[in-house]
Amino acid sequence: MKNFYFLVGALLTSFSTLSQNVVEVNASDNWVGYMNVFELGGNYVFGTGWGVPDLKTTADLTGNQVILQPNFNTYENAVNSGDPGEIAFWTDGADGGNKIMEANTLVEPGAGFNEQDLTFSGSVVSNTLDAGYEASFFIKALDPAAGYSDALGGSKIFPIPASGNFSVSVTAAEVPAGLIIQYGFTVVGINANPTEEANLGSIVMSAPACNIDVTSSSNGLTIEANAAGLAYQWVNCDDNFSVIAGATNQSYTATANGNYAVVITDGNCSDTSDCVAISTVGLEAEDFSFNIYPNPVTDNLYINVNGSYETFKIFNATGQSVKSGDAVSTINLQAIPRGIYFLQLNTSDAVLTRKFIKK
């Protein structure tokens, strides 16, 4: 079957300038349509831009889903027109369609996506499409200097799976400047009689489904994500989930009372843990208090304790532990870089923190 694509006008209103672009199925994207029409024997008839609803693609903003169906509006419009020529062109005269439709639902993100890695991914919520139709997801790179053929040679076109996540990627070297990048979906098959709509099924897609363990455990002032080996970003729940700068380890130690959560990323999937309350920063037992000197400190930090404690930890301004140990009266800080730090002393029933500056 001959493929012919010519679509240059649809551009996203904004684009990324990062070295890698990661896009997911999103109903709010700037989806556009292009239809290629073939005779039942495979001969190419024409190709033209179509409205996305005319392809029988639905961008469901409420559910953030993209829904693909076989095309049947050509059959319906031909019959409703009463034009014998239209009816003969689009129908077989026996309640069936008369053309092979290649419906392309796609996004053209613009020149900002050239010369950068690109990944397009999603998840199949349901796939009841009739076996007589073929549905694919793709990245293409159309070459205006070669009749708008796909410079990737169709190597980034794959069947939409029956269920689960799907993904396709290209490298920056595969999409040099001058090529027109597209990503999206294709449904190929006969134009259907709308009375068969329910029987022909559909494909419902959304952003990739994430199966990340976002549970966490807390011990004193430290919260730790239970999922290991992934990417982490701790956030402050009390400040509209604002990012805590530099807090990108699996664990986070709070330097102030509040509620904290972690955003965990695995590949293209991200999910956020429940917020964990920390309320013991500065908690003192009645018989336990301490002060430190000098502050600012250059080499040795001295601890003057009223009572006794078991262990100490030193955290930087992003909550990362930089030094720890058993109870001492002097801590050597020569190996610690300049900056703001917090010294935490721990007993069996108290946690006390003091701020100091290493100069």
C-alpha distance (Angstrom), angle and dihedral (degrees) to the residues before:
residue distance angle dihedral
M1 . . .
K2 3.78 . .
N3 3.78 117.0 .
F4 3.79 120.6 -151.8
Y5 3.78 123.2 177.0
F6 3.76 127.7 179.2
L7 3.77 117.7 161.9
V8 3.78 123.0 131.8
G9 3.77 107.3 146.6
A10 3.78 105.3 75.3
L11 3.80 113.4 90.2
L12 3.76 131.6 165.3
T13 3.77 112.7 -115.8
S14 3.81 91.0 -126.9
F15 3.77 136.6 22.3
S16 3.75 140.6 -170.9
T17 3.80 123.0 -100.8
L18 3.79 93.1 -163.9
S19 3.78 122.2 115.3
Q20 3.79 91.0 -111.5
N21 3.80 130.1 39.2
V22 3.79 120.1 -157.1
V23 3.81 115.7 -172.5
E24 3.78 129.1 178.4
V25 3.78 134.6 -164.2
N26 3.79 103.2 -75.4
A27 3.80 124.7 171.1
S28 3.81 89.6 -150.6
D29 3.80 93.4 60.4
N30 3.80 119.0 113.7
W31 3.81 94.4 -96.8
V32 3.80 116.9 -175.8
G33 3.78 131.7 -178.6
Y34 3.79 137.1 -130.5
M35 3.78 125.3 179.4
N36 3.80 127.0 -158.4
V37 3.81 114.7 -166.3
F38 3.82 125.5 -156.5
E39 3.78 136.1 178.9
L40 3.80 115.0 -108.6
G41 3.80 87.7 -103.0
G42 3.82 91.1 57.0
N43 3.82 102.8 -101.8
Y44 3.78 112.9 142.9
V45 3.82 115.3 -113.5
F46 3.81 107.6 174.1
G47 3.78 146.0 -44.9
T48 3.79 128.9 -143.4
G49 3.76 143.3 156.0
W50 3.80 113.9 -86.6
G51 3.76 134.3 -172.7
V52 3.79 111.4 -99.5
P53 3.83 93.4 -119.7
D54 3.83 88.6 51.8
L55 3.79 89.2 59.1
K56 3.81 85.6 56.4
T57 3.80 90.8 -112.7
T58 3.78 117.7 137.8
A59 3.82 124.3 -156.9
D60 3.80 101.6 -157.6
L61 3.80 104.8 -159.9
T62 3.80 93.6 -178.6
G63 3.79 94.2 58.1
N64 3.81 94.8 26.0
Q65 3.79 89.8 -126.2
V66 3.80 135.6 135.7
I67 3.82 114.1 -143.3
L68 3.81 122.9 -162.2
Q69 3.81 124.4 -161.4
P70 3.81 135.5 170.5
N71 3.78 112.7 -90.5
F72 3.80 114.4 -100.6
N73 3.79 105.0 149.0
T74 3.85 92.3 88.7
Y75 3.81 89.6 60.3
E76 3.80 91.5 44.6
N77 3.81 94.9 47.2
A78 3.80 92.3 47.1
V79 3.80 92.9 52.4
N80 3.80 92.5 44.6
S81 3.82 92.0 49.6
G82 3.80 92.9 63.4
D83 3.83 87.7 -146.0
P84 3.82 108.7 140.3
G85 3.82 90.9 -151.5
E86 3.80 93.0 52.6
I87 3.78 92.0 45.3
A88 3.81 92.1 50.3
F89 3.80 91.5 46.9
W90 3.80 97.3 50.4
T91 3.82 104.0 28.3
D92 3.78 135.6 49.5
G93 3.80 93.5 -138.8
A94 3.79 91.4 -114.2
D95 3.82 102.6 81.2
G96 3.80 92.8 -81.5
G97 3.80 137.5 105.0
N98 3.79 124.7 -100.5
K99 3.82 105.4 -155.9
I100 3.80 139.5 58.1
M101 3.79 109.3 -123.5
E102 3.80 123.6 -155.6
A103 3.80 104.0 -166.0
N104 3.81 114.2 -167.8
T105 3.80 118.2 -165.2
L106 3.78 107.9 -174.1
V107 3.77 152.2 147.2
E108 3.81 124.9 -129.5
P109 3.81 103.0 -158.7
G110 3.80 95.6 -171.7
A111 3.78 138.4 -123.6
G112 3.80 92.1 -48.1
F113 3.80 88.0 77.8
N114 3.81 94.5 56.3
E115 3.82 118.3 105.3
Q116 3.80 91.3 17.4
D117 3.78 133.7 100.3
L118 3.80 112.6 -100.7
T119 3.81 132.1 -164.5
F120 3.81 123.4 -174.7
S121 3.80 116.7 -169.7
G122 3.77 143.3 164.1
S123 3.77 145.2 151.2
V124 3.80 131.6 -108.9
V125 3.78 108.9 -126.9
S126 3.81 92.6 -178.6
N127 3.80 136.2 -10.8
T128 3.80 117.3 -165.1
L129 3.81 96.0 147.0
D130 3.80 113.4 147.4
A131 3.81 114.3 -103.1
G132 3.80 90.0 -119.1
Y133 3.80 90.3 73.1
E134 3.80 130.8 69.1
A135 3.80 120.7 -146.4
S136 3.81 125.3 -170.6
F137 3.79 140.8 176.7
F138 3.78 119.5 -144.9
I139 3.75 156.2 166.6
K140 3.81 114.0 -142.1
A141 3.79 133.3 -178.6
L142 3.80 110.7 -156.4
D143 3.81 117.0 -153.5
P144 3.84 113.4 -146.2
A145 3.81 89.0 -165.2
A146 3.82 91.3 58.9
G147 3.78 103.0 46.7
Y148 3.81 92.6 -82.1
S149 3.78 91.6 -68.9
D150 3.78 118.4 158.6
A151 3.80 107.6 -90.2
L152 3.79 87.9 -157.7
G153 3.78 90.2 61.5
G154 3.79 93.2 -130.1
S155 3.81 91.0 -64.3
K156 3.81 92.0 130.1
I157 3.82 96.6 53.0
F158 3.81 115.7 103.1
P159 3.82 136.7 170.6
I160 3.79 114.8 -97.7
P161 3.83 105.5 -112.1
A162 3.79 124.7 -121.1
S163 3.81 89.8 -112.9
G164 3.78 143.0 -18.2
N165 3.77 134.8 46.2
F166 3.79 125.6 -30.1
S167 3.79 132.8 -171.5
V168 3.79 140.9 177.9
S169 3.82 127.6 -170.9
V170 3.79 140.7 -171.9
T171 3.77 129.5 -167.7
A172 3.78 125.4 -124.4
A173 3.80 89.6 -108.5
E174 3.81 90.8 58.5
V175 3.82 94.5 56.7
P176 3.82 107.1 46.0
A177 3.78 123.2 173.5
G178 3.79 115.2 -70.1
L179 3.81 96.9 39.9
I180 3.81 120.1 108.2
I181 3.79 108.7 -127.1
Q182 3.79 120.4 -147.5
Y183 3.78 133.6 175.8
G184 3.78 128.5 -177.4
F185 3.79 144.7 77.5
T186 3.81 142.4 -48.9
V187 3.80 129.9 -157.1
V188 3.82 116.2 -168.3
G189 3.80 126.1 -171.2
I190 3.78 146.6 91.5
N191 3.79 119.3 -46.1
A192 3.77 103.0 -102.3
N193 3.75 136.6 -136.2
P194 3.83 104.6 -110.5
T195 3.78 89.8 -133.0
E196 3.83 85.3 72.0
E197 3.81 95.0 53.4
A198 3.80 95.0 109.9
N199 3.81 92.2 48.5
L200 3.81 95.5 48.3
G201 3.80 94.9 60.3
S202 3.77 130.5 -159.5
I203 3.80 144.7 -118.8
V204 3.80 118.2 -117.1
M205 3.81 116.4 -162.3
S206 3.77 136.4 -179.0
A207 3.79 139.7 168.0
P208 3.83 114.3 -56.2
A209 3.78 114.1 -68.6
C210 3.78 112.0 -119.7
N211 3.78 122.9 -144.9
I212 3.79 97.6 -176.6
D213 3.78 121.8 147.8
V214 3.80 100.9 -123.2
T215 3.80 96.8 174.5
S216 3.78 118.3 120.5
S217 3.79 139.8 -167.7
S218 3.79 128.0 -141.4
N219 3.78 131.7 -153.9
G220 3.76 116.5 179.8
L221 3.80 107.2 -49.8
T222 3.81 94.7 -15.7
I223 3.79 125.0 92.4
E224 3.80 119.5 -170.0
A225 3.80 129.2 -167.0
N226 3.79 110.8 -127.6
A227 3.82 93.4 -144.2
A228 3.80 109.8 85.5
G229 3.78 132.5 -155.2
L230 3.82 98.0 25.5
A231 3.82 135.5 106.5
Y232 3.80 118.2 -83.2
Q233 3.78 138.0 -165.3
W234 3.79 119.8 178.6
V235 3.79 118.2 -146.9
N236 3.80 137.4 -167.6
C237 3.82 108.6 -117.8
D238 3.81 91.5 -165.9
D239 3.81 91.5 58.1
N240 3.81 98.9 53.8
F241 3.81 90.7 -81.6
S242 3.80 92.0 -62.3
V243 3.80 116.9 -179.0
I244 3.81 116.6 -100.1
A245 3.79 103.0 -135.5
G246 3.79 113.5 -117.2
A247 3.82 94.2 1.8
T248 3.79 96.6 127.0
N249 3.80 102.9 127.0
Q250 3.80 126.0 107.5
S251 3.81 88.1 -105.3
Y252 3.78 133.0 41.7
T253 3.80 128.9 -161.8
A254 3.78 114.3 -153.7
T255 3.78 119.4 -130.3
A256 3.80 93.0 -170.6
N257 3.78 134.6 32.9
G258 3.78 114.4 -95.2
N259 3.79 145.5 93.1
Y260 3.79 120.8 -62.2
A261 3.80 137.3 -176.4
V262 3.78 137.3 178.2
V263 3.81 129.2 -129.2
I264 3.82 107.3 -145.3
T265 3.80 120.6 -161.2
D266 3.79 126.5 -163.3
G267 3.79 111.5 179.0
N268 3.80 107.2 -57.2
C269 3.81 94.0 -11.5
S270 3.79 126.9 89.4
D271 3.78 130.3 178.0
T272 3.80 135.7 171.0
S273 3.78 128.8 -129.0
D274 3.77 125.6 -132.7
C275 3.77 115.1 -86.3
V276 3.81 115.5 -95.7
A277 3.80 119.8 -150.2
I278 3.80 118.7 -132.8
S279 3.78 114.2 -168.6
T280 3.80 105.3 152.8
V281 3.80 101.3 80.5
G282 3.81 104.3 124.8
L283 3.80 94.0 9.2
E284 3.80 110.7 153.3
A285 3.74 133.9 -169.6
E286 3.81 113.8 -130.3
D287 3.81 91.8 -110.1
F288 3.80 97.4 40.6
S289 3.81 130.0 79.9
F290 3.78 136.2 131.4
N291 3.76 145.6 -176.3
I292 3.80 132.7 -157.7
Y293 3.81 135.7 -142.6
P294 2.94 149.6 -128.6
N295 3.79 99.5 26.1
P296 3.01 115.3 -154.7
V297 3.79 89.9 38.8
T298 3.81 131.3 -161.8
D299 3.80 107.7 -175.6
N300 3.83 117.7 -16.0
L301 3.79 125.3 34.7
Y302 3.81 114.2 -156.8
I303 3.79 122.7 -150.8
N304 3.80 121.7 -151.1
V305 3.81 106.3 -165.1
N306 3.79 129.7 -169.1
G307 3.79 99.2 -155.7
S308 3.79 126.4 -6.8
Y309 3.77 137.1 -66.5
E310 3.80 136.3 -165.9
T311 3.80 109.6 -143.0
F312 3.79 141.3 2.2
K313 3.78 134.2 -148.8
I314 3.78 131.1 -171.9
F315 3.80 119.5 -151.4
N316 3.77 130.4 -171.6
A317 3.81 123.3 -131.3
T318 3.82 91.9 -83.2
G319 3.81 94.0 53.7
Q320 3.80 97.1 -103.2
S321 3.79 116.2 143.3
V322 3.81 111.0 -120.9
K323 3.81 101.5 169.8
S324 3.80 137.9 8.1
G325 3.77 140.7 166.8
D326 3.77 148.6 134.6
A327 3.80 123.5 -56.7
V328 3.81 113.8 -57.2
S329 3.77 136.2 157.6
T330 3.82 96.3 -137.6
I331 3.80 129.6 40.3
N332 3.79 120.9 -165.2
L333 3.81 110.6 -139.0
Q334 3.80 101.5 177.6
A335 3.82 92.6 114.9
I336 3.80 94.2 50.8
P337 3.83 117.6 93.0
R338 3.77 122.1 -122.5
G339 3.78 115.6 -81.6
I340 3.79 147.4 86.1
Y341 3.81 117.5 -47.8
F342 3.79 141.7 173.6
L343 3.80 124.6 -137.1
Q344 3.81 113.6 -152.0
L345 3.79 121.7 -165.6
N346 3.80 117.5 -165.1
T347 3.79 132.4 -157.7
S348 3.78 128.4 171.1
D349 3.81 90.8 -90.9
A350 3.80 106.8 18.6
V351 3.79 142.4 56.0
L352 3.79 119.4 -165.5
T353 3.79 126.9 -178.8
R354 3.80 132.7 -165.7
K355 3.79 127.2 -172.3
F356 3.80 121.1 -134.4
I357 3.78 140.1 169.1
K358 3.80 124.4 -128.0
K359 3.80 109.7 -151.5
